[in-house]
Amino acid sequence: MIYIGKGIGEICKAPCTLCKCCCDVFSNCCKAIGEFWEPIIANPLGNYVIGTWIGMLLAGAAAVWGISVLGDCLDDDLKSQLSAFCLLEIVFAVIHSCMAYYMQRAIIKGLGGKDFKEMSAKEIQEQAGQTLLYDVPVCLYSFFACAAFGVNCWGLGLESCPGVSNQPHTGPAFVMICWGLLAGGYLFCWYCCQCCQGTASKGGKGGPDASPPPTTVGA
């Protein structure tokens, strides 16, 4: 009789056991995902890299959708122009994504393998400045990014294609312009914050801006 009771008890516990196994699998998956993204998120410009990848994924998807919709366009010349613009947007998305990761890796490489969390804001700011000013791919990319922003502003003014109810080329262009404004503002603010924190740390450690030691009255 006792074995029958134990068997019934195990059957009753089966849903809980199954639920625990599912929770363990989900927890291990989340841990693996966190470990996979940690080298990017836990380093300088981690938010910039992830935000860029998300924005470029949206822009690329919108460009692919735009090309598929343009199949109904009645104007062959305009269709070719808009299709070329959407293809160019895909190229822009790939380059922006790659350069965001490259910029982060360049800064980390310049830090000499040091732990980012143990470094001062002054050291990070100096290395970021070196990368932005003297790294050749980054310097060339700055001109490319400005040119790509101008192309997207121009793309918003393109005419709509006859036979297509909407303007599919405006989607990727709008996403690219919004990303360009947000990314530029983020990089500027991030660098300024590093400069401000580095200056404050330098002054607090006895630098030229540090306050003089207190003196005893009547000494």
C-alpha positions in Angstrom: 0.0 0.0 0.0 2.8 2.3 0.8 4.3 1.9 -2.7 1.0 2.9 -4.2 0.9 6.0 -2.1 4.5 6.9 -3.1 3.6 6.4 -6.7 0.6 8.7 -6.4 2.8 11.2 -4.7 5.3 11.2 -7.5 2.6 11.6 -10.0 1.3 14.6 -8.1 4.8 16.1 -7.9 5.4 15.6 -11.7 4.0 19.1 -12.7 6.2 20.8 -10.1 9.3 18.8 -11.2 8.6 19.6 -14.8 8.2 23.3 -13.9 11.5 23.3 -12.0 13.3 21.7 -15.0 11.8 24.4 -17.3 12.9 27.1 -14.9 16.4 25.7 -14.7 16.7 25.5 -18.5 15.4 29.1 -18.8 17.8 30.3 -16.1 20.8 28.6 -17.9 19.8 30.1 -21.2 19.6 33.6 -19.7 23.0 33.1 -18.0 24.5 32.0 -21.3 23.1 34.9 -23.2 24.3 37.3 -20.5 27.8 35.8 -20.7 27.7 36.1 -24.5 26.9 39.8 -24.5 28.9 40.8 -21.4 32.2 41.5 -23.3 30.3 44.2 -25.2 27.9 45.6 -22.6 30.5 45.7 -19.8 33.1 47.7 -21.8 33.2 51.3 -23.0 30.5 52.3 -25.5 28.6 49.1 -24.8 25.2 50.8 -25.0 26.3 52.5 -28.2 27.2 49.2 -29.9 24.0 47.5 -28.9 21.9 50.5 -29.8 23.6 50.7 -33.2 23.0 47.1 -33.9 19.3 47.4 -33.1 18.9 50.5 -35.1 20.7 49.1 -38.1 18.7 45.9 -37.9 15.5 48.0 -38.1 16.9 50.1 -41.0 18.0 47.0 -42.9 14.7 45.3 -42.5 12.9 48.4 -43.6 15.1 48.6 -46.7 14.5 45.0 -47.6 10.8 45.5 -47.2 11.0 48.6 -49.4 12.7 46.7 -52.2 10.0 44.0 -52.1 7.2 46.6 -52.3 8.9 48.5 -55.2 8.1 45.5 -57.5 4.7 47.1 -58.2 6.2 50.4 -59.3 5.1 51.6 -62.8 8.0 54.0 -63.4 11.1 51.9 -64.2 13.6 54.8 -63.8 12.2 55.8 -60.4 12.0 52.2 -59.4 15.7 51.7 -60.1 16.6 54.9 -58.2 14.6 53.9 -55.2 15.8 50.3 -55.2 19.4 51.5 -55.4 18.7 53.8 -52.5 17.3 50.9 -50.4 20.3 48.8 -51.3 22.6 51.6 -50.2 20.8 51.7 -46.9 21.6 48.1 -46.4 25.3 48.8 -47.1 25.1 51.7 -44.6 23.6 49.5 -42.0 26.4 46.9 -42.3 29.2 49.5 -42.2 27.6 51.3 -39.2 27.3 48.1 -37.3 30.8 46.9 -38.0 32.4 50.3 -37.1 30.5 50.6 -33.8 32.0 47.3 -32.8 35.4 48.3 -34.2 35.5 51.6 -32.2 34.8 49.7 -29.0 37.5 47.1 -29.7 40.0 49.9 -30.6 39.4 51.6 -27.3 39.8 48.3 -25.4 42.9 47.4 -27.3 44.4 50.8 -26.5 43.7 50.2 -22.8 46.2 47.4 -22.9 43.9 44.6 -21.7 43.2 46.4 -18.4 39.9 45.8 -16.6 37.5 48.6 -17.7 35.8 48.7 -14.2 39.2 49.3 -12.5 40.3 52.2 -14.7 39.7 55.9 -14.0 37.6 58.1 -16.2 40.7 60.1 -17.2 42.4 57.0 -18.6 39.3 56.0 -20.6 38.9 59.6 -21.9 42.5 59.8 -23.0 42.3 56.5 -24.9 39.0 57.4 -26.5 40.5 60.6 -27.6 43.5 58.8 -29.1 41.2 56.4 -31.0 38.9 59.2 -32.3 41.7 61.4 -33.4 44.5 59.0 -34.6 42.8 55.8 -35.6 42.7 55.8 -39.4 39.5 53.7 -39.9 37.7 55.7 -37.3 38.8 59.0 -38.9 37.6 57.8 -42.3 34.4 56.6 -40.8 33.6 60.0 -39.4 33.5 61.4 -42.9 31.5 58.4 -44.2 29.0 58.8 -41.4 28.5 62.5 -42.3 28.1 61.6 -46.0 25.6 58.8 -45.2 23.6 61.2 -43.1 23.4 63.7 -46.0 22.3 60.9 -48.4 19.5 59.9 -46.0 18.3 63.5 -45.8 18.3 63.6 -49.6 16.5 60.3 -49.8 13.5 61.7 -47.8 12.9 64.1 -50.7 12.6 61.4 -53.4 9.3 61.1 -55.1 6.9 58.3 -54.5 6.7 55.6 -57.1 3.5 55.3 -59.2 1.6 52.1 -58.4 2.9 52.0 -54.8 0.5 53.3 -52.2 3.2 54.4 -49.8 6.8 55.6 -49.8 8.8 52.5 -48.8 12.2 54.3 -49.0 11.3 56.8 -46.3 11.2 54.1 -43.6 14.9 53.2 -43.6 15.9 56.8 -44.3 13.9 58.0 -41.2 15.5 55.3 -39.0 19.0 56.2 -40.2 18.5 59.9 -39.6 17.1 59.3 -36.1 20.0 56.9 -35.3 22.5 59.5 -36.6 21.2 62.2 -34.3 21.0 59.9 -31.3 24.4 58.3 -31.9 26.1 61.6 -32.4 24.5 63.1 -29.3 25.4 60.0 -27.3 29.1 59.9 -28.3 29.4 63.6 -27.6 27.8 63.4 -24.1 29.7 60.2 -23.3 33.1 61.8 -24.1 32.2 65.0 -22.3 31.2 63.0 -19.2 34.5 61.1 -19.3 36.3 64.4 -19.5 34.4 65.9 -16.6 34.9 62.8 -14.4 38.6 62.7 -15.3 39.0 66.3 -14.4 37.2 65.9 -11.1 39.3 62.8 -10.2 42.5 64.6 -11.1 41.6 67.5 -8.9 40.5 65.3 -6.0 43.9 63.5 -6.0 46.0 66.5 -5.4 46.2 67.9 -8.9 46.5 71.6 -9.8 42.8 72.1 -9.1 42.8 70.5 -5.7 42.0 72.6 -2.6 44.9 73.5 -0.4 45.2 71.7 2.9 43.5 73.4 5.9 45.7 75.5 8.1 45.5 75.8 11.9 44.6 79.3 13.1 47.3 80.8 15.3 50.0 78.3 14.3 
